[in-house]
Amino acid sequence: MFFKSKFILSLFLVFILSTSYAGEGMWLPQLLKLLNEKEMKTMGMKISAEDIYSVNKGSLKDAIVHFGGFCTSEIISSNGLLLTNHHCGFNAIQSHSTVQNNLIKNGFWAKNNSEELPNAGLTATFIDYIDDVTLKVMNGVKEGMSAVERQTLVDKNLSEIRKTYRLETYQDVIVKPFFDGNQYFAFVTTIYKDVRLVGAPPESIGKFGSDTDNWVWPRHTGDFSLFRIYAGKDNKPAEYSPDNVPYTPKHFLPISLDGVSAGDFTMVFGFPAKTNQYLPSSAITQIVKTLNPAKIAIRETSLKIMDKYMREDEATKIKYASKYATIANYWKKWIGESQGLEKTDAIKKKLDYEAEFQKRLKPESPYQNLLKDLENLFRDIDSYALARDYYSEIVQRNVELTTYMSTLKRLVSAYEKNGDKEYKTQLEKVKESSITFYKNFDSQIDQEKFGALLTMYVNKLDKKFIPEYLRRENLGMSYDETFDQMVRDQYILSSFTTEKEAFDVFSLEPAKAVAAIKSDPIYALASQWSDFYNKEISTPYNNLRKEIDLKLEMYTKAQLEVFKDKRFYPDANSTMRVTYGNVKGYEPRDAVEYEHVTYLDGVIEKYIPGDYEFDVSPKMLELYKTRDYGKYADKNGKLPVCFIGSNHTSQGNSGSPAIDAYGNLIGLNFDRVWEGTMSDINYDASICRNIMVDVRYILWVIDKYAGAGHLVKEMKLVHPKQKTNKKK
């Protein structure tokens, strides 16, 4: 069921030599020398694969940081200065914001190290080295094993592998599957836990265009923020302490002031989260026809309710800004993804590909019925997958109070299993998380969302997925009646709609507190619904999913064997990857052609006074009027803001550096174009583009706009193109 490493690499070499899809692919950095270096150099790269990934010397990979485990960042000075997206640092920025000192609205710039703000729980993770552990993971795995048998053995092997690594207290080892479980790599990491906020532009820059421009080109967003890694005096990871010092990195990225031109080589280095390039047509059909439409509708309903309240009150806007952005991000992405899949005939392409796959199979091939089996499995799981998405989107994501009930459930479980002592231990953790929860919670908004979304759940799903106590006929409700009133009544009766009420419960003796929690109407509903979900939806879904995953693993293996003339790369899975391409515009539709770069002129063109998405500060207007761009202007005297390229990126690449042919920073990746958001499933070179903030705009904002030139002074600014031209 798996490939030995040498076999996989030999297949890769065939693919590299036979085909070229510049821009497509998320490549493992330790394999670049063997698989990609030659192609990268033909595209314009001037450095070597050893300069990108090395365990013997400082290399680009030592400047690439997994930011909080959900974004990418990069070190841009010898003092551990980190650059990432504004939206990646948004939670930290929000946590330090109040109505009186609104860092989201006004921005923040530390004048010195002592003013840099600590962020509990925020981490910066480096990759020390990467091992191929496929043979060890797959030891004993045989053909014909069931999904459960196979996974049990793999898990046992993984546990043994982790024991073989001698790690420092600040290190970890993470083993991830590749090619749907046909290959495994171990990533040894070092984790720094003292990461402080250094600077952030106001939202009029960092979120310019906000939701309207999200996933859209042309783009004019200065989506960046600055942090700094702190270490102990030995430069090793340490818990936060005022005595910690700025981290000294093995490598940091110099910054090019030469800008970009169409056709320039670009490399994006980061931690893309998840792609699914090798799915069968039946899976893509389910995404386009069933799952995406449902999730889009749920989030659209939730967003409209939040937006209504956020526009009415500044304090509410601050509380819900991060939540709104989080929900809106994938809502809009799914819309673009579905449209892109349809526009590029992704399903038809997959069907044609599968027809060719079947044609190439020999009569005795064990893969003869594989696609039919997958088609049947995706048909069987379809209704369960829909119900699962409805439940998770409503109960676990968009309704905050039902999500919070899982926190209380841990408290109840602690008491029921281990009595007062364990309850009191767990209570301190619950109190801490509850303070954070209620800080940004509005009961009225949540109640309205729950009523609307619960109505959708009951209206849209098959009756077998609706608990008896939520069926209209059992509640005496007419079939056109909403659940608004029922939810309103439950919120009125609940003891957990305000922080004060919740802490009143926490002040009770353990037995009384647990009784109060269990009798709470929202807790009771969430608890019973969770039990129903686990039994009637999650369990059958997971059983089918195990069979699907086993077949998908086989299908990926089969594709690698059958299409020896095709180039494959492993799907993203939040591990370090390199993608490379070129600065390039695109044509999204008939008679429309987009250039590769935007300028500050476009910001002013979009300017709408007083609008929360497109407002511009007086300082920005004055700098634009006087054309005070300093050394950051383009050759034409204009200030570049963003540019696009053909790099294959995904969620998790937010904050990734855009690196030039010489290994210098030229931009900051933060988005994809809407027409190409389906690149997670179907990369199409004609319309898939990643969006990057031009580093010159970042420096201009820091220096000219914010007056924080001391931060620019600690960076290394270079002119690689000028040096090359002089040599010529």
C-alpha positions in Angstrom: 0.0 0.0 0.0 3.0 2.3 -0.1 6.0 3.4 -2.0 9.6 3.0 -0.8 11.4 6.3 -0.8 13.7 5.5 -3.7 10.7 4.5 -5.9 8.9 7.7 -5.1 12.0 9.8 -6.0 12.5 7.9 -9.2 8.9 8.6 -10.2 9.4 12.2 -9.3 12.5 12.4 -11.6 10.5 11.0 -14.5 7.8 13.6 -13.9 10.3 16.5 -13.7 12.0 15.6 -16.9 8.8 14.9 -18.8 6.5 17.8 -18.0 6.7 21.3 -16.6 3.9 23.2 -14.9 5.6 26.3 -13.7 3.7 27.7 -10.8 1.9 24.5 -9.8 3.2 22.4 -6.9 4.0 22.6 -3.2 7.4 21.1 -2.8 9.3 19.7 0.1 12.4 21.9 0.7 14.8 19.1 1.4 14.1 17.5 -2.0 14.5 20.7 -4.1 18.1 19.8 -5.1 17.1 16.5 -6.5 13.7 17.4 -8.0 13.3 21.1 -8.7 16.6 23.0 -8.7 17.2 22.7 -12.4 13.7 23.9 -13.3 13.9 26.8 -10.8 17.1 28.0 -12.4 15.6 27.9 -15.9 12.9 30.1 -14.5 15.4 32.7 -13.2 16.5 31.6 -9.8 20.1 32.6 -9.0 20.6 30.8 -5.6 21.1 27.1 -5.0 18.8 24.5 -3.4 21.4 24.4 -0.6 20.8 28.1 0.0 17.1 27.3 0.5 17.3 24.2 2.7 20.4 23.1 4.6 21.1 21.4 7.9 24.8 22.3 7.8 24.6 26.1 7.6 22.1 28.9 7.9 19.6 28.8 5.0 16.3 30.4 3.9 14.4 27.8 5.9 15.9 29.1 9.1 14.2 32.5 8.5 10.8 30.9 7.9 8.6 30.6 11.0 5.3 28.8 11.6 3.4 31.6 13.3 1.0 30.4 16.0 0.6 27.2 14.1 -1.9 28.8 11.7 0.1 31.2 9.6 3.6 31.8 8.3 6.0 34.6 9.2 9.7 35.4 8.4 12.6 36.9 10.2 13.7 40.2 8.7 16.5 41.4 11.0 19.3 40.1 13.1 17.2 40.9 16.2 14.4 38.4 15.6 12.0 40.9 14.0 9.1 38.9 12.5 6.9 40.0 9.5 3.5 38.4 9.0 0.1 39.4 7.8 -2.2 41.9 9.7 -4.9 39.2 9.6 -2.5 36.7 11.1 -1.6 39.0 14.0 -5.2 40.3 14.3 -6.1 38.3 17.4 -3.0 39.7 19.2 -3.8 43.2 18.0 -7.4 42.9 19.1 -6.5 41.5 22.5 -4.6 44.7 23.3 -7.4 46.9 22.0 -10.0 48.8 24.0 -12.5 51.5 23.0 -10.1 54.1 24.7 -7.0 52.6 23.0 -8.1 51.0 19.8 -5.0 49.4 18.2 -7.2 47.9 15.4 -8.4 51.4 14.3 -5.4 53.5 15.1 -2.5 51.0 14.7 0.4 50.4 17.0 4.2 51.1 16.8 6.6 50.3 19.6 9.3 52.9 19.9 11.7 50.5 21.6 11.9 46.9 22.9 10.3 47.9 26.3 7.1 48.9 24.5 6.7 45.7 22.6 3.6 43.8 23.8 3.6 40.1 25.0 1.0 37.7 23.7 0.2 34.7 25.9 0.0 31.4 24.0 1.5 32.8 20.7 4.3 30.7 19.4 7.0 30.8 16.7 8.1 27.4 15.4 11.2 26.6 13.4 11.9 23.5 11.4 15.3 22.1 12.5 15.4 19.2 10.0 13.2 16.7 8.1 13.5 12.9 8.0 11.9 10.4 5.6 10.4 7.7 8.0 8.2 5.9 5.5 9.7 2.5 6.0 9.5 2.7 9.8 5.9 3.9 9.7 4.8 1.2 7.3 6.6 -1.6 9.0 4.2 -4.6 9.1 1.5 -3.0 6.9 0.2 -5.5 4.4 -2.1 -5.6 1.5 -5.7 -6.5 2.4 -5.7 -4.9 5.9 -8.8 -3.1 6.9 -8.7 0.6 7.5 -8.9 0.1 11.3 -6.2 -2.6 11.3 -3.9 -0.5 9.1 -4.3 2.6 11.2 -3.8 0.8 14.5 -0.5 -0.5 13.3 0.6 2.8 11.8 -0.3 4.6 15.1 1.8 2.0 17.0 4.8 2.5 14.7 4.4 6.3 15.0 4.6 6.1 18.7 7.8 4.0 18.6 9.4 6.4 16.0 8.8 9.4 18.3 10.7 7.7 21.1 13.8 7.4 18.9 14.3 11.2 18.8 16.3 12.7 21.6 14.7 16.1 22.0 15.3 19.2 24.1 12.4 20.4 26.2 11.6 23.1 23.6 11.7 20.7 20.7 9.0 18.5 19.2 8.8 15.9 16.5 5.8 15.8 14.2 5.2 12.9 11.7 2.9 13.7 8.8 1.6 11.5 6.0 2.1 12.4 2.3 0.4 11.1 -0.8 -2.6 10.0 1.2 -0.5 7.9 3.5 1.9 6.4 0.9 4.9 8.3 2.4 5.8 9.8 5.8 8.2 12.5 6.9 9.2 13.5 10.4 9.7 17.2 11.2 11.9 18.1 14.2 10.9 21.6 15.4 12.1 24.2 17.9 9.3 26.3 19.5 9.7 29.8 20.9 7.0 31.0 23.3 7.8 34.6 23.9 6.5 36.5 20.8 5.7 40.2 21.2 3.7 42.7 19.1 6.0 45.3 17.6 3.9 47.2 15.0 0.7 47.1 13.1 -0.8 49.6 10.7 -4.3 50.9 11.3 -7.2 48.9 9.8 -7.6 51.6 7.1 -4.3 50.1 5.7 -4.0 46.6 7.2 -7.7 45.8 6.3 -8.2 48.2 3.5 -11.0 46.8 1.3 -11.9 44.4 4.2 -14.6 42.0 3.1 -15.5 43.6 -0.2 -11.9 43.2 -1.6 -11.2 39.9 0.2 -10.0 37.3 -2.4 -10.2 40.0 -5.1 -7.8 41.6 -7.6 -7.0 44.4 -8.0 -6.0 44.7 -4.4 -4.7 47.6 -2.3 -4.4 46.1 1.2 -1.3 46.7 3.4 -1.9 43.3 5.1 1.1 43.2 7.4 2.1 43.3 11.1 5.4 43.1 12.9 6.3 40.9 15.9 9.6 39.9 17.6 10.8 36.6 19.0 12.4 36.8 22.4 14.7 34.1 23.9 16.6 33.4 27.1 20.1 34.9 27.4 21.4 31.6 25.8 19.3 32.3 22.7 17.1 29.3 23.4 13.4 29.2 23.9 12.1 30.4 27.2 8.7 31.3 28.8 7.9 35.0 28.8 10.1 37.0 31.1 11.0 40.7 31.2 14.6 39.5 31.2 14.3 37.7 27.9 16.3 39.2 25.0 15.6 39.5 21.2 16.3 36.2 19.4 19.4 36.0 17.2 18.5 34.0 14.1 20.6 31.6 12.0 19.4 33.5 9.0 17.2 36.5 8.2 15.9 37.8 4.9 17.5 40.8 3.3 15.0 43.1 1.7 15.2 44.1 -1.9 14.3 47.7 -2.9 14.5 46.9 -6.6 10.8 45.9 -7.0 9.3 43.4 -9.3 8.7 43.3 -13.1 6.4 41.0 -15.1 8.1 37.6 -15.5 10.4 37.9 -12.5 11.1 34.7 -10.6 9.2 34.4 -7.3 9.3 31.8 -4.5 6.9 31.5 -1.7 8.1 29.7 1.4 5.7 28.7 4.1 3.2 26.3 5.7 0.2 25.7 3.4 -2.6 24.0 5.3 -4.5 21.7 3.1 -5.0 20.9 -0.6 -6.7 18.0 -2.4 -5.3 17.9 -5.9 -5.9 14.1 -6.5 -9.5 13.7 -5.6 -11.9 11.7 -7.9 -14.7 13.5 -9.8 -17.3 12.1 -7.3 -15.6 14.0 -4.5 -15.5 17.3 -6.4 -19.1 16.9 -7.4 -20.0 16.6 -3.7 -18.1 19.7 -2.9 -19.7 21.8 -5.7 -23.2 20.5 -5.5 -23.8 19.6 -1.8 -21.3 20.9 0.7 -20.2 24.4 -0.5 -23.7 25.7 -1.1 -24.8 24.7 2.4 -21.8 26.2 4.2 -22.0 29.4 2.1 -25.7 29.8 3.0 -25.1 29.2 6.8 -22.2 31.7 7.0 -24.0 34.3 4.9 -26.9 34.2 7.4 -24.5 34.5 10.3 -22.5 37.4 8.7 -25.6 39.4 7.9 -26.7 39.4 11.5 -23.2 40.3 12.8 -22.8 43.1 10.3 -26.1 44.6 11.3 -25.0 45.0 14.9 -21.4 45.9 14.1 -22.5 48.9 12.0 -24.6 50.2 14.9 -22.0 50.2 17.6 -18.2 50.8 17.8 -17.7 48.6 20.8 -19.5 45.7 19.1 -17.4 46.2 16.0 -14.3 45.8 18.0 -15.6 42.7 19.8 -16.8 41.0 16.6 -14.2 42.2 14.1 -12.0 39.1 14.4 -14.9 36.7 14.5 -16.5 38.4 11.5 -13.3 38.3 9.5 -12.8 34.6 10.3 -16.2 33.5 9.2 -16.3 35.8 6.1 -12.9 34.5 4.9 -14.0 31.0 4.0 -17.5 32.0 3.1 -16.2 34.1 0.3 -13.5 31.5 -0.6 -16.1 28.8 -1.0 -18.1 31.0 -3.4 -15.0 31.7 -5.5 -13.9 28.0 -5.3 -17.3 26.7 -6.6 -17.4 29.3 -9.4 -13.8 28.5 -10.4 -14.4 24.8 -10.4 -17.4 25.3 -12.7 -15.6 27.9 -14.9 -12.7 25.6 -15.5 -14.9 22.5 -16.1 -13.0 20.8 -13.2 -15.5 17.9 -13.0 -15.3 17.2 -16.7 -11.5 17.4 -16.6 -11.5 14.8 -13.8 -13.9 12.6 -15.7 -11.7 12.7 -18.8 -8.7 12.0 -16.6 -10.5 9.0 -15.0 -11.4 7.7 -18.4 -7.8 7.8 -19.4 -6.9 6.1 -16.0 -9.3 3.3 -16.8 -8.0 3.0 -20.3 -4.4 2.5 -19.1 -5.3 -0.2 -16.6 -4.6 -3.8 -17.5 -7.5 -6.3 -17.2 -6.0 -8.0 -14.2 -5.2 -4.7 -12.4 -6.4 -4.5 -8.8 -7.6 -0.9 -9.6 -10.2 -1.9 -12.1 -13.2 -1.2 -9.8 -11.5 1.5 -7.7 -13.2 4.6 -9.2 -16.6 2.9 -9.1 -16.1 2.0 -5.4 -15.2 5.6 -4.7 -18.3 6.8 -6.5 -20.5 4.5 -4.5 -18.9 5.5 -1.2 -19.2 9.3 -1.9 -22.9 8.7 -2.8 -23.4 6.8 0.5 -21.7 9.5 2.6 -23.3 12.5 0.9 -26.2 13.0 3.3 -24.1 12.4 6.3 -21.4 14.8 5.1 -24.1 17.5 4.6 -25.6 16.9 8.1 -22.1 16.9 9.6 -21.3 20.3 8.0 -24.6 21.8 9.2 -24.0 20.7 12.7 -20.3 21.8 12.9 -21.0 25.1 11.2 -23.9 25.9 13.5 -23.2 24.3 16.8 -19.4 24.4 16.8 -18.6 27.6 14.8 -21.3 30.2 14.3 -23.2 29.9 17.6 -20.9 30.9 20.3 -22.9 29.8 23.4 -23.3 26.2 22.1 -19.5 26.2 21.4 -18.9 27.4 24.9 -20.9 24.5 26.3 -18.1 22.2 25.4 -15.9 24.1 27.9 -18.5 23.5 30.6 -18.8 19.9 29.6 -15.1 19.4 30.6 -16.0 20.8 34.0 -18.9 18.4 34.5 -16.9 15.4 33.3 -14.1 16.3 35.7 -16.5 16.2 38.6 -18.4 13.1 37.6 -15.1 11.1 37.0 -12.9 12.4 39.8 -15.0 14.4 42.3 -14.4 17.8 44.0 -10.6 17.8 43.7 -10.5 17.4 39.9 -13.4 19.7 39.5 -11.6 22.5 41.3 -8.5 22.0 39.2 -10.5 22.2 36.0 -12.5 25.1 37.3 -9.5 27.4 37.3 -8.9 26.7 33.6 -12.6 27.2 32.8 -12.6 30.5 34.6 -9.6 31.7 32.6 -11.1 30.7 29.3 -14.5 32.1 30.3 -13.1 35.5 30.9 -11.7 35.5 27.3 -15.0 34.2 26.0 -17.2 36.8 27.6 -14.9 39.6 26.7 -16.0 39.4 23.1 -19.5 37.9 23.5 -22.9 39.5 22.8 -25.9 37.4 23.9 -28.3 39.3 21.6 -26.3 38.7 18.5 -25.7 35.1 19.4 -29.4 34.5 20.1 -30.5 35.9 16.8 -27.9 33.8 14.9 -28.9 30.6 16.7 -32.6 31.1 15.9 -32.0 31.7 12.2 -29.4 28.9 11.8 -31.5 26.4 13.8 -34.4 27.1 11.5 -32.1 26.4 8.5 -30.9 23.1 10.0 -34.5 21.8 10.5 -35.6 23.0 7.1 -32.7 21.7 5.0 -31.8 18.3 6.4 -33.4 14.9 6.1 -35.7 14.2 9.1 -33.4 11.4 10.3 -30.7 14.0 11.1 -33.1 16.1 13.3 -33.3 15.1 17.0 -36.8 14.3 18.2 -36.8 17.3 20.5 -36.1 19.7 17.6 -38.8 18.4 15.3 -41.6 20.9 14.8 -44.4 18.3 15.2 -43.0 17.5 18.7 -42.8 21.1 19.6 -46.3 22.1 18.5 -44.8 24.4 15.8 -46.2 25.0 12.3 -44.0 24.0 9.4 -43.4 27.7 8.4 -42.6 28.8 11.9 -39.0 29.8 12.9 -37.2 28.8 16.0 -36.5 32.4 17.0 -38.9 32.4 20.0 -37.8 29.0 21.3 -34.2 30.1 21.3 -35.1 33.5 22.8 -36.8 31.7 25.7 -33.8 29.4 26.3 -31.3 32.4 26.3 -33.5 34.2 28.9 -33.5 31.1 31.1 -29.8 30.3 30.7 -27.3 31.1 33.4 -24.5 31.6 30.9 -25.5 34.5 28.7 -23.4 36.9 30.8 -20.0 36.6 32.6 -21.6 37.5 36.0 -24.2 34.8 35.8 -21.6 32.2 34.8 -19.3 33.1 37.7 -22.2 33.0 40.1 -22.5 29.4 39.1 -18.8 28.8 39.5 -18.9 30.2 43.0 -21.3 27.4 44.1 -20.1 24.2 45.8 -19.1 21.6 43.1 -22.2 19.4 43.4 -24.5 22.4 43.1 -22.6 24.0 40.3 -22.6 20.8 38.3 -26.4 20.4 38.9 -26.9 24.1 37.8 -24.9 23.5 34.6 -26.6 20.3 33.7 -30.1 21.8 34.2 -29.3 24.9 32.1 -31.4 24.8 28.9 -28.6 25.7 26.5 -26.3 23.2 28.1 -29.0 20.5 28.0 -29.8 21.2 24.4 -26.1 21.2 23.3 -25.4 18.1 25.3 -28.3 16.1 24.0 -27.7 17.4 20.4 -24.0 16.3 20.7 -25.0 12.8 21.8 -27.4 12.6 18.9 -24.8 13.9 16.5 -22.2 11.4 17.6 -24.5 8.5 17.3 -26.6 9.3 14.2 -24.2 11.5 12.1 -20.6 11.4 13.2 -20.2 7.6 13.8 -21.7 6.5 10.4 -19.9 9.3 8.7 -16.5 8.3 10.2 -17.1 4.6 9.3 -17.7 5.5 5.7 -14.8 8.1 5.8 -12.3 5.4 6.9 -13.3 3.3 3.8 -13.0 6.3 1.6 -9.6 7.3 3.0 -8.3 3.7 2.4 -9.6 3.9 -1.2 -8.2 7.4 -1.8 -4.8 6.1 -0.6 -5.0 3.3 -3.1 -6.2 5.7 -5.8 -3.2 8.1 -5.2 -0.9 5.1 -5.3 -2.6 4.0 -8.5 -2.2 7.4 -10.2 1.5 7.5 -9.4 1.9 4.0 -11.0 -0.4 4.6 -14.0 0.6 8.1 -15.1 4.3 7.8 -15.3 4.3 10.8 -17.7 2.5 13.1 -15.2 4.1 15.3 -12.5 2.9 14.8 -9.0 3.6 16.6 -5.7 2.3 15.9 -2.2 -0.8 17.8 -1.1 -0.4 20.5 1.5 -0.7 19.4 5.2 0.6 22.3 7.2 4.2 21.3 6.7 7.0 23.4 5.3 6.8 23.8 1.5 8.3 25.8 -1.4 6.3 27.0 -4.4 7.8 28.9 -7.2 6.5 30.8 -10.2 6.6 34.2 -11.8 5.2 37.7 -11.4 2.3 37.6 -13.9 -1.1 39.1 -14.6 -4.1 37.2 -15.9 -7.4 37.3 -17.8 -10.3 36.3 -15.6 -13.0 36.6 -18.2 -13.8 37.9 -21.7 -12.4 41.4 -22.5 -10.8 41.7 -19.0 -7.0 41.7 -18.5 -5.4 42.4 -15.2 -1.9 43.9 -14.8 0.5 42.4 -12.2 0.8 45.4 -9.9 -1.3 48.0 -8.1 -0.4 51.4 -6.8 -1.3 53.9 -4.1 -3.3 55.7 -6.8 -5.7 52.8 -6.6 -6.2 53.3 -2.9 -7.2 56.9 -3.4 -9.5 55.8 -6.3 -11.3 53.4 -3.9 -11.4 56.0 -1.1 -14.9 56.5 0.5 -14.8 58.9 3.4 -16.3 57.4 6.6 -16.7 53.9 5.1 -15.2 51.3 7.4 -13.8 49.3 4.5 -12.5 52.1 2.2 -11.7 55.1 4.4 -8.3 56.7 4.2 -6.6 58.7 7.0 -5.7 62.4 6.5 -2.0 61.4 6.9 -2.2 59.0 4.0 -4.0 61.6 1.8 -1.3 64.2 2.6 1.5 61.9 1.8 -0.2 61.0 -1.5 -0.8 64.6 -2.3 2.8 65.5 -1.8 4.1 62.3 -3.4 6.3 61.8 -0.4 7.4 58.2 -1.3 11.1 58.5 -0.6 13.2 55.6 -1.8 10.2 53.3 -1.9 8.8 54.6 -5.2 8.8 52.6 -8.4 10.8 53.7 -11.5 7.7 55.5 -12.7 7.6 57.6 -9.5 4.5 55.7 -8.2 4.3 53.8 -5.0 3.5 50.1 -5.5 1.1 48.4 -3.1 0.5 44.8 -4.2 1.5 42.4 -7.0 0.4 38.9 -8.1 2.2 35.8 -9.3 1.6 32.3 -10.4 2.8 30.7 -7.1 0.6 27.8 -5.8 -0.5 28.9 -2.4 -3.2 28.0 0.2 -4.5 28.8 3.6 -1.5 28.7 5.9 0.6 30.5 3.3 -0.8 33.7 4.8 2.3 35.7 5.9 4.7 33.7 3.7 7.6 35.7 2.2 7.7 36.3 -1.5 11.4 35.8 -2.3 13.2 36.9 -5.4 15.8 35.1 -7.5 18.6 36.1 -5.1 16.9 35.0 -1.9 15.7 38.5 -0.8 12.3 39.5 0.4 10.2 41.3 -2.2 6.7 40.9 -0.8 4.4 39.3 1.7 1.8 36.7 0.6 -1.7 37.3 1.9 -4.4 36.1 -0.4 -5.4 34.5 -3.7 -7.5 35.9 -6.5 -11.1 35.0 -6.3 -11.3 33.3 -9.7 -8.4 30.9 -8.6 -9.5 30.0 -5.1 -10.2 26.5 -6.4 -6.4 26.0 -6.6 -6.7 23.8 -3.5 -8.6 21.3 -5.6 -7.8 22.2 -9.2 -4.8 24.4 -9.9 -5.2 26.1 -13.3 -2.3 28.2 -14.5 -4.6 30.5 -16.5 -6.4 32.0 -13.5 -4.6 30.9 -10.3 -2.7 33.8 -8.8 -1.4 34.6 -5.3 -1.6 38.1 -4.0 1.4 39.8 -2.2 1.9 43.1 -0.5 4.9 44.8 -2.2 7.7 45.1 0.5 8.3 48.7 -0.6 4.8 49.6 0.5 5.3 47.9 3.8 8.6 49.9 4.4 6.9 53.1 3.3 4.1 52.6 5.8 6.5 51.9 8.6 8.9 54.7 7.7 7.0 57.5 6.1 3.4 56.9 7.4 4.0 55.6 10.9 7.3 57.4 11.6 8.8 54.1 12.9 12.0 54.4 10.8 14.0 52.8 13.7 12.5 49.5 12.6 13.6 49.9 9.0 17.1 50.7 10.3 17.5 47.2 11.8 16.7 45.6 8.4 19.2 44.9 5.7 18.1 46.7 2.5 19.7 45.6 -0.8 19.7 46.3 -4.6 20.3 42.9 -6.2 19.1 43.9 -9.7 21.4 47.0 -9.7 24.4 44.9 -8.8 23.5 42.4 -11.6 23.1 45.2 -14.1 26.5 46.7 -13.1 28.2 43.3 -13.7 26.7 43.2 -17.1 
